[in-house]
Amino acid sequence: MHKSIIALGFILANVAAIAQVNIHLTNSEVTEILAGNYNPNDYQPSVSFTDPHAIAAELSSRVNADSLRSYLKRMSAFETRNTGSDTISDSRGIGAARRWAYQMFEKFSNENESRLKISFLQFDRNICGITQHKNVVAVLPGKQTPDFNSSQTGIIIIEGHLDSRCNTSCDTSCLAEGMEDNGSGSALVMELARVMAKYEYNRTIVFMLTTGEEQGLHGAEAMAKYCGDNNIPIAAVLNNDVIGGVICGETSSPPSCPSENAVDSTQVRLFSGGSFNSPSKQLARYIKLQYEEELLAHVEVPHLVTIMTAEDRTGRGGDHIPFRSAGYPAMRFTSANEHGDASNGPNYDDRQHTSDDILGLDTDNDGQLDSFFVDFNYLARNAVINANAATMIAQNVCSDLGFTVEQST
């Protein structure tokens, strides 16, 4: 999502001043689960699989690049997922996209003993002329109910924004397939819901697709407010945004890729806010440490996990920010290379925030895409890093983020 630094400050100030209202979950069972009012025994799998080290060993083989490709192909068919686009059509717009995502989460649940519980998080706010909006959430109940008095039971949120856009934030007529921004993050969240529903975790895990990110982080703000208002503790928020592309554009918000058409398929950037010892910075370090200690031995293609100093790219923002602003540990996964800075000026030729943010090209004119802008194997590897981090936090593997780090002199 592109903004100048001044515009970002203006939008976030208005988010605080004109907050979302009537925020609620449409599934009462999910409401009770997040409130901790449930019996964990009701959600146990028939075969218990809880060892985090064994889960880590399985993840690379279970996250499927072809599955990710299929989700992205389906998302591209909606033509636009702009927050203000059609909510009634079955084939075009944000309404069709979120209903499809809901149905896919239900499918994953049915394949895993109905252990995922699906809901919309609905909220009211005027965005692009539409006043009611919905995030899609799939909840995997933990063995330990959430408790504000315990550092070992806060929920984990794995999120990505489902909405897309062209140059103008409320242009609902343009083709806005949004494959890198942020079909890639949405596909990652969906695949992890499919894969992780097999396992039994101590903490509750929430897989969430937000809306309204491109107009001011509104969907994430709604969830952060809902959790705060209802005393739902959050242990970690893993935000995935622009996470599947490997090609560097002519423009790219710094700090970013070195030169146009440079390719990087073996690095991922972790952005987080706060001081050197902030909870969000500690979360980013934890993710990198657990990748190196738990996952690295099991992967075929090692990744460089780079912890960035800034909370986001220069002049940019994402859905981790409302959670960090509310006091929760939150960070963002982003590709090493981005295809543009979304400035959309007269000489802007990159794909981000244009109708060219598509899945790929048919170079031989046979009716099939054969050259892709999203690298599905790279996206799968980033999904595994997410899943490993969530697993280790969920099973309380050295997951107390209250430590401090001393810089050497």
Secondary structure, DSSP 8 states (H G I E B T S, - for coil): -B--HHHHHHHHHHHHHS--EEEEES-HHHHHHHTT-S-GGGG--SS----HHHHHHHHHHHS-HHHHHHHHHHHHTTSB--TTS-SS-SSSSHHHHHHHHHHHHHHHHHTTTT--EEEEEEEEEEETTEEEEEEEEEEE--SS---TT-TT--EEEEEEE-----SSTT--SS-B--IIIIIHHHHHHHHHHHHHTTS--SS-EEEEEES-GGGTSHHHHHHHHHHHHTT--EEEEEEE-S-SB-B--S---SS--SSTT-B-SSEEEEEE-SSTT-HHHHHHHHHHHHIIIIIGGG-SS--EEEE-SSSSSTTB--TTHHHHHTT--EEEEEES--S--S---TT---STTSTT--SEE-TTSSSS--EESB-HHHHHHHHHHHHHHHHHHHTTSS--TT-------
